[in-house]
Structure formats: C-alpha cells, structure tokens
C-alpha cells in the first residue's frame, strides 16, 4: 500500500470517527435513543452519501463505542460503590463506622479502577484515538496529538505499542 493511500485511509478513519461522534451525540440527545441506536443512525446517515462504506462506519463505530463504554463503566462503578457504602442500615450504625466503610470501599474501587485503567490506556498502531499523548512502551518516545488520529508506529523505534496520557 502506498504512503499516500495509507494517509488517505487514516484521514478517512479519523474524519469518520469525528463525524460519527457528532451525529451520534445529536441523535442520542435529540431522540433519547440508546447509544447503539444513535451510532446506527449516524452511520446510516454518513454512509448514505457514499463518502464512507458501511464497513468503515462499523469499524470506526466500534472505536467510538469502546471509548464511550469505558467512560460509562467507570461512572457506574463509582455510583454503585457510593450507593453500597451509604445504605441506611450502615449510616444508622454510626457516622464514624459508615465513614470508615465508605473510605475502605472507595479505596478498593479506586484500586480496582486504577488496575483496569492501566489496561485501558494501552493502544496499538492502527487504532483511532482522541487527543492526548502516547508514549512508546519500547523506547519512551512521546507523541502528542491535538486531534483525533489513527495511531502511527513510533517515529523513533517503529514499535507499535503505546500508553496514553492526557
């Protein structure tokens, strides 16, 4: 594949990611649709013009679904931890006891989230990612992105595994 063809495909994936995100947000907010319905509608709108194929929309939609899903998962975990920690029978047992349990529970959840977050911050060449910094896991070279991009190999060592930071 030529470098120009590869850059064109990369630009298409990034452009489609942005357009899918914008259209899905509009459909989600405007019609109170589920995420899957909003992404499906956005994908249909973008593919109907012929600029993108259904396969492209589905592939990039999975990247977007992954990113949105992780944010939702973390929010649900935090909500569930707080609800569990402040149940009425615990609060009735005493403020000090409740606070102690809340802090222990929050520490456990945060430890678990930190471990999972480490895995979520792993990215590979060829994936699409939002703005931020990717650090090569092999040589430590940082790549800074101000826009959504398709991840290239490391410009220093040409390896393909990175850690994301914002």
N, C-alpha and C positions, 0 to 999 in steps of 0.2 A: 504494500500500500504506500503511495507516495506521501510525502510530508504534507503537501497541500491538501490532499484528500483527508488525511488524518486530522489536520487542523480544522477543516470544514466540518467533519463529523463531530469534533469536540465542541465547536461553536454551536452546532445544531443541538447537541445534548444539553449544553448549558442554557441556551436560549429557550429550549423546550421546558427545562426544569423551572425557569423563572415564569414562563407563561402558564404552565400547569399550576404552579403555586398560586399565582394571581387569580386565575379563573376558578380554581377550586375554592379559594377563600371567598370569592364573590358568591359562588353557588352555595357554599356552606352557610354563610351569613344571611344571604337573601332568602333562601328557601328552607332554612333549618334542616338541611339534608345531613345524612351521615357522611363521614369522610369518604368512604368508598363511593357513595353516590355522587358526591361533589367531584371527586377525581375522575370518575367515569364520564360525567357530563362535560367536564373541562377537556378531557381527552377527545371526546367526540367532536366538540366544537373546534379544537385545534386540528384534528385530522380531516375534518370535512372540507377544509380549504385546500387540501392536497399538499401543503407545505411539509407535513410530517406524516409518517406511516403509523398505523395502529401499533405495530411492534415497538417503534421508537417511543410512543406515548406510554405504552405499558411498562417498558424498561425504565424510563425516567420516572414514571409514576411510582414505581417500587422504591426508588431512591427517596422520593418525597415522602412516601408512606412511612419508610423507615425512620426518617428524621422526625416527622410529626409523632409517630408512635412512641418513640423514646421519651419525648417531652411529656406526653400524656401518661406514660407508665410511671415516670418519676413523680408526677403530680399525684397520681392515685396512691402510690406507696406512701407519700408524705401524709396525705389525707387519712388513709387507713391507720397509720401509726398514731396520729393525733386522736382520732376517734377511739381507738382501742385504749389509749393511755388515759383518757378523761371520762371513762364510763362513770355513771353516777355512783355505783357502789364503791368505786375506788376513791372518788372525791370525798364520800362520806367517811371513809376510814381515816381521813385527816389530810390536811393540806401538805404537811411535810412528807407523808408517805406517798401521796399522789405525785408530788413534785419529784421525789426520788425515782419513782417508777417511770414517770414521763422522761426524765433525763436518761435513765438507763435504756429505755425503749428507743428514744431518739438516737442515742449513741449507736445502738445495734443497727438501726435502719440506716443511719448515715454511713456506718462501716460497710454495710452490705451494698449500699448505693455507690460508695467510693470504689469498691471492688468491681462492680458491674460497669461503672463509668470508665474505668481503665480499659475494659474490653471494647466499649462503645467508641472510645477515642482512637481505635486502630483503623487506619484507612489504607487502601491499596491503589496503585496506579490503575487508571481506567475508571474509577468510581467518580461520581459527581459529588462535590461538597460545597457547602456555603462558605462565605468569607471567614478568614481566620489564618492561623499559622500551622503549617505541617512541618514536623521535624523528622528527618530521616532516622529510622531506627538503627541504621548501619553506621553512618558517619556523623550524625548530629547536625547536618546542614539544615537550616531553616528556610522554608519557602513561605512568603507572606502573600495572601490573596485578599484583595479588596472586593472581589465579586465572586459569584458562584462560578466554579470551574470544573473541568474534567481533569483529574489529577494526573500529571505527567510523572515520568521517572525522576529520581533525584538528579539534579543537574551536576552534582559533584561526583557521586559514585555510581549513578544509574540504577540503584536498587529501587524496589517498588513498595516498601512498607514504611508507613509513617504514623506518627502520633499527632493528634490535633489539639490545638490550644486556641484560645480566642483573645 
